[in-house]
Amino acid sequence: MKEKGNGEEHEIVLEEHDVEKDLGVYVDNDLSFKEHVSRSTAKANKVVGIIRRTFDFLTEDLLHKTLCSDVEDVQRRATKLLASIRDKPYPERLATLKLPSLEFRRKRGDMIDLWKYIHGVYDTDRPHFDIGNSRDTRGNSLKIYKHRCRLNLRSNSFSHRVINDWNGLPESVVTAPTVNCFKNRLDKYWENHPSLYNPQCAS
């Protein structure tokens, strides 16, 4: 490229870059936005690491306001990349894309893991669950008794946080014969779950 100045002609060499940052968004030379998503994810993971090293334990309130919201921010920013929906509220963007919130996906993942523990798919490091000892006899036959927790750390552990969601599932879901069948029945039962497109940590 040549530029004229003071009556003289100067040659300017333009450098080629694979990624450029424009208005806070990293744009790849193929417009895939992979670099932006990668950087956003790395930033979120860094925040998670800092939180993990800083706090000896997290209360439920603090967990939602820091860890969950920071991780959810990655997806929130990613959905804003689409010009046609970027001005819509986050829950509306998720619903338009039929993209479940990360909070919902964590709940769903917990239920799948719990089904595998209860039905013997996982046979190592199995948490202890008091199955069938719940005082509330309504709902499914595989309800788990929920012990009281004196520490917030315990209440956020896998073996405790999954109980309410599991106990709220119907018999046909928890007794599904295969994991794929369980996923299909769970998705059907949770198709109108409050956090599907409206995560509580984002409100």
N, C-alpha and C positions, 0 to 999 in steps of 0.2 A: 504494500500500500504506500502511495506517495502523497506527501503533504507539502503545500507551498506556504512559505513564510519569509517575509523580508526579501521577496523577490527571488528566493532560493527554493529549490526543491529538495525535500528530505525524504528518505525512505524509512518507513516505520514497519517493523516486523511484528505481526500479530501472533501471539502465542496461542496455541490450541490447548484447551483444557477439557477434561472429561466431565468435570462438575463445576457449576457456578452457583453462587448464593445470590438470590434475588428476593428482597423483601422478606428475609428470614427463612426462605425455602430453598433447599438445595435441589438444583435441577440437573439431571443427568443429560449427557449428549443424546441419549435415545428417549428422553422424556419418560423414563420409567419410575422416577422418584425413589428408586431403591436406596440411593445414598441418603436421602432425607429420612426415610423410615429407619434405616440402619443407625444413623446418628441419633435419632430420637429414642430408639430402643436402648442404645448404649447409655444415653444420658439418664434414662429412667432406671436402668440397671445400676448405674453408679449411685443414684439417690437411694435405691433400695439397700445397697451395700453400706452406705453411710448410716442409714437408719439402723441397720442390723448391728453395726459396731458401736453405735451411740447408746442405744437403749438396752438395759438388761432384760426388760420385758415391756410389752406394749399392751395398754388397755384397749378394749374394743373400740372406744371412741377415738383414741389416738391412731389406731390401726387404720380406721376408715378415712381419717382426715389427712394421713400422710402416705403410708404405703399404698393403699388401694387407689387413692385419688391420683398419686403420681404415676402408677402403672396405667390407670385408665386414661391419663392424659396423652399417652402415646397414641392410642386409638382415636382419641378426640381430635388431636392435631392431624392425624392421617385423613380423617373424613373431611376435614376442611380443605383438602387439596382439590376436591371436586367443585368447580366453580358453580355448578347448577344447584348445589345444596349447601354451600358453605355458610350462607346467612341463616339457615334454619337452626333451631336449638339442637343440641347434641342428640337427645332421644329421637327427634324426628329424622335426623340424618341416619341414625342406626336403623330405624324402621324402614326408611326409604331403601336402604341398601340391604335390608334383611340380614343385618350383621349384629349378632348378639353382643351385649356388653361383655367386657372382660370379667366383670364381677359375676355375671350370670354363668359364664363359661367355667369360672373357678368352682361355683356351686355344682354345676353339672359334672365337672371332673371329680369332685368330692363324692358325689353319689355313685359314680361309676366305680371308683376305687372301693367304696364301702360295699357295694354289691359283690365285688370280687373277693373282698375279705370274708364276708358272711357266707358266700357260696363256695369257699375253698379254692378259688383260682389262685390267690396269693397264699402260699403256705409257709412263708418265712416272715419273721418280725411282725407277726400279726397282733394288732392291738386287742386288748380285752374288751369285749362288749357283753353286757348283761342282756341277752336277747330273750324276749318273752317275759321279762320280769317287771315291765312297766305297769304302774298302778292304773293307768288309763287303758282300758280294754278296747276302746274304739279304734277303728282304722285297721292296720294290717297286723298279721300274726307274728311279724318279725320286729316288732317295736323294741326299741332299746331303752333300758332304764337309765335315766339321767341323774348321775350323782351330783351333789353340790360341790362347788369349787370355791376354795378359800382364796385362791390366787388368780389374778387376771390372766397370768401366763397359761395356767391350766385351761381356762375357759376358751382360749384361742387355739388350743391344740386340736389336731385332726379328730381324735377320738371323742372330743366333746362338742366341737362346733357343728359336726354333721348330724347330730342326733335329732334336732327339731325338724330339719328338712326331711330326713329319712322317715321319722315317725308320722309325718304328714302325708306320705305317699300311700296310695291305695294298695290293696292286696295283689291286684293283677300286675302291678309294676314291680314290687319287691320280690315277687315269686317268679319273675320271668325266667324261662329255662336257659337262656343264653345271654351273654353280654350284649350282643347286637339286638336281641329282642328287648332287653332292658332299656337300651338307648332309645329305641324306637318308641317304646311305651312311655318312657320318661319325657321325651320331647313332645309327645302328644298331650300328656297330662300337664306339662309346663308351658304349653304354647301361649298362654296368657299370663305367664309369671310376671309379677311387678318389675323385677330387675332385668327382664329380657332386653328391653331397649331403654330402660331408665334406671341406671345404677344408683343406689343410695349414696355411694361415696362421691358421686358427681353432683349431688344436689346441694 
